[in-house]
Amino acid sequence: MGQLNRYLFRRASTAIGGLIVFALAVLLLERLLRIFEVVSSSTNPAGDATSMVINLLPHYLGIAIPMALMLGTIMTIDRFSRSSELTSALGAGVSLFHMTKPFILISIIMVGFTLFIEGYMQPLGRYGYREVVHSVKQQSFAAILREGKFTSVGDTTFYAGTSNTDGSIGPIFIFEKLENGEQRITTAGKGDLVVRQETGQPVLQLSNGNGFRITPERAISGRLGFETSSMAGTVNEQNFRIRGADERELTNRELFQNRDGSLFPELETSVNNSALHLRIARAYLLLLLAFIAVPFGINYGRSPSSAGIFVGVVALLTLQKSLEFGQSLGAKGVIPPWAGIWPLMAVVTVSTILIYRNSAFKMGQPPLASLSTLISDMVKDLKKGIKAFLPLPSKGPPS
């Protein structure tokens, strides 16, 4: 790698790395609000929140990398053009393809990184995030009895007040939905939360309370008053399901092995294969981004434009949403799993080759300049056509 390519590689790496960090910060800020809401009933909110953020990082990296690669490449070439370094390099006989090599190398590195992130870390992280959320929702009484707040966990709703002067919890309201369709309501003036030393199990000891059931016919039955009563254990001890119920929780290897549905029979083969094609297409798209972004970043002439950044972002977002739409059609069985992905990628590949060939080997105008010229010519032709069909103005009578 020559000195010029090392220079471009260093500048592009710095720009792309900074954009990835910035995108992660923005995306995580939006999710943190929901994370704080989830862990508000946790016995270990800091640990659970940290675990959820770590599990979410692979998902947001998969979103940030393509956008950062596109923007970083366009911005690097744009600055290279504005400072006349691009013109000087071309004048010295350095081809545009030679200057594209650092961006191709970065794209290859990102492809390998993305295959590892989206193909391994992201599925495990998604499952881990859901497992932590499930665990938080199955907390013991120590976590769910929030002062002055209704808290629902599963089929049980709790409320605990703080009106007692002796430091105990109360009043207490507990509403439960039973399996036979009945509902059970328990109230108590106060309660104390203790932990059994031998098992570490939390126990809620109620005092001066009442309990009764409501039948499916809305009739009250089994009313019982008590001086003391205890409720022990967690609300729901059900373990989280095993991984594999969602195709987004499967690694690339598992998706490939499950093409015929032999590894995860409960997962439809159309859903499995559509997800596999989408992941491969996303990795392949990263290879094309260097050849797409470099022409968009080129600026010739005295009036440089930054429209390439806007057009590049819009084009990338449109393409990604189109791939997701094609994947959804394949998952529903409307079309074969490959048909919603690869015809679109073939069109993108051909368009990329034509755009890059015009800029690198024919030294044509940048794509946006050519598009602007084309639109201007079309407008002029349209005006000429309108004038040709308009009637000539009539001459007035001779004076």
Secondary structure, 3 states (H helix, E strand, C coil): CCHHHHHHHHHHHHHHHHHHHHHHHHHHHHHHHHHHHHHCCCCCHHHHHHHHHHHHHHHHHHHHHHHHHHHHHHHHHHHHHHCCHHHHHHHCCCCHHHHHHHHHHHHHHHHHHHHHHHHHHHHHHHHHHHHHHHHHHCCCHHHHCCECCCEEECCEEEEECECCCCCCEECEEEEEECCCCCEEEEEEEEEEEEECCCCCCEEEEEEEEEEEEECCCCCEEEEEEEEEEEEECCCCCCCCCCCCCCHHHCCHHHHHHCCCCCCCCCCCHHHHHHHHHHHHHHHHHHHHHHHHHHHHHCCCCCCCCCHHHHHHHHHHHHHHHHHHHHHHHHHHCCCCCCCCCHHHHHHHHHHHHHHHHHHHCCCCCCHHHHHHHHHHHHHHHHHHHHHHHCCCCCCCCCC
